[in-house]
Amino acid sequence: MPTKRKESERTLTEIFSELSPRLMSNGQIRMQCPFRENHEDGSGMMSFFATPSINAYHCFSCGAKGSLIPLLTRRFDVNYFEAVGMVRLGDYTKKSEEFELDISWSINKLPKEFLKKGFSKETLKHFRVGLTDDGEILIPYYKDFNSPITLLGYQRRWYHPERGVRNSRGFNKKEYLYNLDTSYSYVVVVEGQSDVWRLYQHGYNACALMGADISPWQVEQLAQFERVYLALDNDLAGRRATEIVYELLRNHTEIRLVPYTTKDPGDCTEKSEWESAFSNYSDYLEYSLTMTTEWDEYLDMKEEVLREVRARKTDLDY
């Protein structure tokens, strides 16, 4: 006759079995929230995450959080030493070759904020932009959007009760270019994801720096293209970034600048408007002369940026 297993021999998913647990490759367990009394509708949605590797839990709906050991001892009738054993041992084999989201989202639920800005359903679905169970916008970061096998991280956005943006923990934007596709001979370099969506929608190959600066790794990737078009934002940060990117890339590839007139490429809603700007690209000398005549502070800014670039310690020969 088989003997009954001790509590310490049961896995965490077995302990949480009544809460519909789902074990993910990153070691977390996603399930219904055991603190259902904290949920207004009483449903205990799948918003609760247990993380054995750091002895922690967090419900993203009701906000309950803490360490797993007291949770196991108080709510699941497991003594302290048995709980320590379970949390320490875990019940998963971590997969290092692929990142798995610790939150689910649906690309069939498209953010109205982006639809109102003129991004098509096809464009948003191509980039797998969707909504989470909590109604937040989720923008995934794939290594290759044309073949989304390797998922590197994600960004969450929300607008209520206030606007917020947060990348997933551990994601390094300095070793990533959003929508990098080296199968093209050229690329348009922009700052943000929505800029990429707009140019993709207009039929252009674009990738985003994820900000107004460039890292040595990003320089190495962009140097693979025969020609790089710079279309960074038309603000002070974007103009500084233009000088930095040009200075770091100019000895590696041919660089052209796109004289669009909106705040950023994402605002070029009309394809004809972008096509006109793109066809009238300039080289850096022409760009610099234009900026000198139209902006009194340009030369001071340029000199400041050059000093900053020269002071950087990098292995690149720029």
Disulfide bonds with the S-S distance in Angstrom:
none
